[in-house]
Amino acid sequence: ATGFMLSLILLAAIREVLGNGTITLEILGIGTTIHVPLLEDHKAVIMILPPGAFLTMGLLMGLFNLIRKKATGTANIYTWRDAHISHKRKHLCTGARVRRNSV
């Protein structure tokens, strides 16, 4: 739940800065609003709209895949070696034929 909350806060913060040009730090009526002059003059209105959330999420996923690719060498950490697929069922993922032992 904490990770989901942090991801929503990150998504909302990016949309707020790009869509309104402000960062609002207010908790229980106490706080302030920071204005970013360059972004406040040139607002990206699409970021306020629902498609802006999908655009932001796609860009964040691409960024995190790029970071993971630089760190591990592959963007996809879930390979068939790591997925603990039994050897008898590996053909479902690779398309290889299974050899049956005749008794």
Residue pairs with C-beta under 8 A, 6 or more apart in sequence:
10 60
11 53
11 56
11 57
11 60
13 23
14 47
14 56
14 60
15 47
15 48
15 52
15 53
15 56
16 22
16 23
16 24
17 23
17 36
17 39
18 39
18 43
18 44
18 47
18 52
18 56
19 43
19 44
19 45
19 46
19 47
19 48
19 52
20 40
20 43
20 48
21 35
21 36
21 37
21 38
21 39
21 40
21 41
21 42
21 43
22 33
22 34
22 35
22 36
22 40
23 33
23 34
23 36
24 31
24 32
24 33
24 34
25 31
25 32
25 33
25 34
26 32
26 33
44 52
46 52
46 55
47 55
47 56
65 75
66 75
68 74
68 75
68 77
69 75
80 90
80 93
80 94
83 93
85 92
85 93
88 98
90 96
90 98
91 97
91 98
